[in-house]
Amino acid sequence: MEEAIYDTSAVIELVARKRQRIPGYVSALTVVEYPPVLRFVDEVLYPRKRDYLLATKWQAELRKIGTPLPAVDLVIAAQAYNENLALVTLDKHFKLLKQLVAPRLEIRDTIQGNSPTRHYFAPPHTRASPGVSELWVLGA
């Protein structure tokens, strides 16, 4: 499995448009935003308290400079950062996060197995998440 977490923009590109499996992880927040991903992913990561705390810290810094970002995206980025996973995204606003408050994030320009297209985003992992089958049991 790829050591990466895919955000909703990358998931939609791979699942809805290309009908491909997700080679890495997705956040439970991505599942809420795009439930069909459950048929295309092997593991879902659940945000932890430390992810919310980091996302809140980043948002406070971004708001001070007048550049707040979507909360869900910040939590997914914090999950990637805290789990030492790459964050695969097509959303350009993640470049701002890297430039303004999270310089350890690395931007790549490919999605695994595809030609260079849009932004791919990687930052600096404990996987205490139930698998997809357990998520289905919870009623998702």
Buried (B, 14 or more C-beta within 10 A) or exposed (E): EBBBBBBBBBBBBBBEEEEBBBBBBBBBBBBEBBEEBBEBBBBBBBBBEBBBEBBBBBBEBBEEEEBBBEEBBBBBBBBBBBBEBBBBBBBEEBBBBBEBBBEEBEBBEEBBEEEEEBBBBBBBBEEEBBEBEEBEEEEE
